[in-house]
Amino acid sequence: MNQLLDNIIWHTLTGPHAKFSAGTASARRYASGFSPIVGFPDPTAPDFEALRAFCAEGEHFYCDGWSGPPPAGWQVDAETTMHKMVWDAPPPEADDAPEARRLDATHAQQALDLATLTRPGPFGLRTIELGEYFGVFDGERLIAMAGERMVAGPLREISGVCTLPEQQGRGLARRLIAKLVRRQMARGETPFLHVMSANTGARALYERMGFRTYKEVVVRVVSPR
């Protein structure tokens, strides 16, 4: 399982999410409209040239596990570190968010707007197609959501966790995550997530819930010149 998690992007894009990806045997990306993430067989030696034919002008991509100078024709737009965290506790006993609604294509724009406002990580209009996404609504307004993105072997990622700023402090994110953890474990899956190292509040919440840090890795945003 550690081998999968060490290069989860590549194992996802060449495995269960191959139908949502584009690229070659040495570089793949989520297709346009999904989360702008790229993966390589060896993330420490990325073949960016193989990606160029699959990139549009102005696109920016997330990748992890790689450092050093960018290759010719590419630039590093941002660099930080993130924690890969894996669930290490019994499953939640009850569904803490029974009122949450499953998101579908009719909610895609609301989900993208919420993610754009709160910036939980790379997100696209079609990201909610990658797994189960649940949202809490105030009337018909989406105020919080969480869902699933990458998947390989028994590993299932929890992602897109965000809440409108004026609705924070109510425990909505925690309850949505617990709902997803419970559903994943009932399917025999192992929940994991990514969180930026600087987001100490979120990391503390995830640790209280039952996640444990597996590894801290470099994450970069890159783009073709």
C-alpha positions as CSV (number, residue, x, y, z in Angstrom):
1,M,0.0,0.0,0.0
2,N,2.9,2.4,0.7
3,Q,4.2,1.9,-2.8
4,L,0.8,3.0,-4.1
5,L,0.6,6.0,-1.8
6,D,4.1,7.1,-2.7
7,N,3.0,7.7,-6.3
8,I,-0.8,7.8,-6.0
9,I,-1.2,10.2,-8.8
10,W,0.3,7.9,-11.4
11,H,-1.4,4.8,-10.1
12,T,-4.7,6.6,-10.2
13,L,-4.3,8.1,-13.7
14,T,-3.1,4.8,-15.2
15,G,-5.6,2.7,-13.2
16,P,-9.1,3.4,-12.1
17,H,-9.1,7.0,-13.5
18,A,-7.4,6.2,-16.9
19,K,-10.7,7.0,-18.6
20,F,-10.5,10.5,-17.1
21,S,-6.9,11.1,-18.1
22,A,-4.8,12.0,-21.1
23,G,-1.1,11.5,-21.9
24,T,1.5,8.8,-22.7
25,A,3.3,5.9,-21.0
26,S,5.7,8.5,-19.4
27,A,3.4,11.3,-18.4
28,R,-0.4,11.6,-17.7
29,R,-2.8,14.3,-16.6
30,Y,-6.4,14.5,-15.6
31,A,-8.3,15.5,-18.7
32,S,-9.4,19.1,-19.2
33,G,-12.3,20.0,-16.9
34,F,-11.0,17.8,-14.0
35,S,-8.5,18.7,-11.3
36,P,-5.3,20.0,-13.0
37,I,-2.9,17.3,-11.7
38,V,-0.1,15.5,-13.5
39,G,1.7,12.2,-12.7
40,F,4.8,10.3,-13.9
41,P,6.1,6.7,-13.5
42,D,9.0,8.2,-11.5
43,P,7.9,11.4,-9.9
44,T,11.5,12.4,-9.1
45,A,12.3,12.4,-12.8
46,P,9.2,13.8,-14.5
47,D,9.0,13.7,-18.3
48,F,7.3,17.1,-18.9
49,E,8.1,17.1,-22.6
50,A,5.7,14.2,-23.0
51,L,2.9,16.3,-21.5
52,R,3.3,19.3,-23.9
53,A,1.0,17.9,-26.6
54,F,-1.8,17.5,-23.9
55,C,-1.5,21.1,-22.5
56,A,-3.4,24.2,-23.5
57,E,-2.0,27.7,-23.2
58,G,-2.5,29.2,-19.8
59,E,-2.9,25.9,-17.9
60,H,-1.2,25.3,-14.6
61,F,-0.7,21.8,-13.1
62,Y,0.0,20.3,-9.6
63,C,2.5,17.6,-9.2
64,D,4.3,16.1,-6.1
65,G,7.5,14.4,-5.2
66,W,9.7,16.4,-7.5
67,S,12.3,19.1,-6.8
68,G,15.2,20.7,-8.8
69,P,15.3,23.1,-11.6
70,P,12.4,23.0,-14.2
71,P,13.2,21.6,-17.7
72,A,13.4,23.9,-20.6
73,G,10.1,25.3,-21.6
74,W,8.5,24.9,-18.2
75,Q,8.4,27.1,-15.1
76,V,7.6,26.5,-11.4
77,D,4.8,28.9,-10.4
78,A,4.6,27.9,-6.7
79,E,6.2,25.4,-4.4
80,T,5.3,24.2,-0.9
81,T,5.0,21.0,1.0
82,M,2.0,18.9,2.0
83,H,1.2,15.9,4.3
84,K,-0.1,12.6,3.0
85,M,-2.4,11.4,5.9
86,V,-4.0,7.9,6.2
87,W,-6.9,6.9,8.4
88,D,-5.7,5.0,11.5
89,A,-8.7,4.5,13.7
90,P,-12.0,2.5,13.8
91,P,-14.7,3.6,11.5
92,P,-17.1,6.3,12.8
93,E,-20.0,4.6,14.5
94,A,-22.8,6.7,13.0
95,D,-23.4,8.9,10.0
96,D,-22.7,12.4,11.4
97,A,-24.2,14.2,8.3
98,P,-27.5,12.5,7.4
99,E,-28.7,15.7,5.9
100,A,-25.9,15.9,3.4
101,R,-27.0,15.5,-0.2
102,R,-25.1,13.6,-3.0
103,L,-23.8,16.1,-5.5
104,D,-24.4,15.5,-9.2
105,A,-23.9,17.4,-12.5
106,T,-26.6,19.9,-11.5
107,H,-24.4,21.0,-8.6
108,A,-21.1,21.2,-10.6
109,Q,-21.0,25.0,-10.9
110,Q,-21.9,25.5,-7.3
111,A,-19.1,23.1,-6.3
112,L,-16.6,24.8,-8.5
113,D,-17.6,28.2,-7.2
114,L,-17.2,27.1,-3.6
115,A,-13.8,25.5,-4.3
116,T,-12.7,28.6,-6.1
117,L,-13.6,30.8,-3.2
118,T,-12.1,28.6,-0.4
119,R,-9.2,27.0,-2.4
120,P,-9.1,23.4,-0.9
121,G,-6.8,22.3,-3.7
122,P,-6.9,21.7,-7.5
123,F,-10.5,21.5,-8.6
124,G,-12.3,21.6,-11.9
125,L,-15.9,21.7,-13.1
126,R,-16.0,17.9,-13.6
127,T,-14.1,16.9,-10.4
128,I,-17.3,15.8,-8.6
129,E,-17.5,13.0,-11.2
130,L,-14.4,11.3,-9.8
131,G,-16.2,9.8,-6.7
132,E,-18.9,10.4,-4.2
133,Y,-19.3,14.1,-3.3
134,F,-21.7,15.2,-0.6
135,G,-22.8,18.7,0.3
136,V,-24.7,20.6,3.0
137,F,-27.2,23.1,1.7
138,D,-28.9,26.2,3.1
139,G,-32.0,26.0,1.0
140,E,-30.6,25.4,-2.5
141,R,-27.2,27.1,-1.7
142,L,-24.2,24.8,-1.3
143,I,-22.4,25.9,1.9
144,A,-20.1,22.9,2.5
145,M,-18.8,19.9,0.7
146,A,-16.4,17.0,0.7
147,G,-15.8,14.2,-1.7
148,E,-13.5,11.6,-3.3
149,R,-10.8,12.1,-5.9
150,M,-7.8,9.7,-6.4
151,V,-8.1,6.0,-6.0
152,A,-5.7,3.0,-6.4
153,G,-5.9,-0.4,-4.8
154,P,-7.6,-0.1,-1.4
155,L,-6.7,3.6,-1.1
156,R,-9.5,6.2,-1.6
157,E,-8.8,9.9,-1.2
158,I,-11.0,12.4,0.6
159,S,-10.7,15.7,-1.2
160,G,-12.4,19.0,-1.9
161,V,-13.2,19.6,1.7
162,C,-14.4,23.2,2.0
163,T,-17.0,25.4,3.8
164,L,-18.2,28.9,3.1
165,P,-16.3,31.3,5.4
166,E,-19.4,32.5,7.1
167,Q,-20.5,29.0,7.8
168,Q,-17.2,27.8,9.4
169,G,-17.0,26.8,13.0
170,R,-20.1,24.6,12.8
171,G,-18.2,21.3,12.3
172,L,-19.6,20.8,8.8
173,A,-16.3,19.7,7.3
174,R,-15.6,17.2,10.1
175,R,-19.1,15.7,9.8
176,L,-18.8,15.3,6.0
177,I,-15.3,13.7,6.3
178,A,-16.6,11.3,8.9
179,K,-19.5,10.4,6.5
180,L,-17.1,9.6,3.7
181,V,-14.7,7.7,6.0
182,R,-17.6,5.5,7.2
183,R,-18.8,4.8,3.7
184,Q,-15.3,4.0,2.4
185,M,-14.4,1.7,5.2
186,A,-17.7,-0.1,4.7
187,R,-16.5,-0.8,1.2
188,G,-13.2,-2.2,2.4
189,E,-11.3,1.0,1.4
190,T,-8.6,2.9,3.3
191,P,-9.3,6.6,3.5
192,F,-6.4,9.0,2.9
193,L,-6.1,12.7,2.2
194,H,-3.6,15.5,1.4
195,V,-3.3,18.7,3.4
196,M,-0.9,21.6,2.9
197,S,1.8,21.6,5.7
198,A,1.0,25.3,6.5
199,N,-2.6,24.5,7.2
200,T,-2.0,23.5,10.8
201,G,-5.6,23.9,11.8
202,A,-6.8,21.4,9.3
203,R,-4.0,19.0,10.1
204,A,-4.9,19.1,13.8
205,L,-8.5,18.4,13.0
206,Y,-7.6,15.4,10.8
207,E,-5.4,14.0,13.6
208,R,-8.1,14.4,16.2
209,M,-10.5,12.5,13.8
210,G,-8.1,9.6,13.3
211,F,-5.8,10.4,10.4
212,R,-2.0,10.0,10.8
213,T,0.7,11.6,8.7
214,Y,2.4,9.1,6.4
215,K,4.8,11.4,4.7
216,E,5.5,15.1,4.0
217,V,6.3,15.8,0.3
218,V,7.1,18.7,-2.0
219,V,4.2,19.9,-4.1
220,R,4.6,22.3,-7.0
221,V,2.4,24.2,-9.5
222,V,4.0,24.2,-12.9
223,S,3.1,25.5,-16.3
224,P,4.5,25.4,-19.9
225,R,6.1,28.7,-21.0
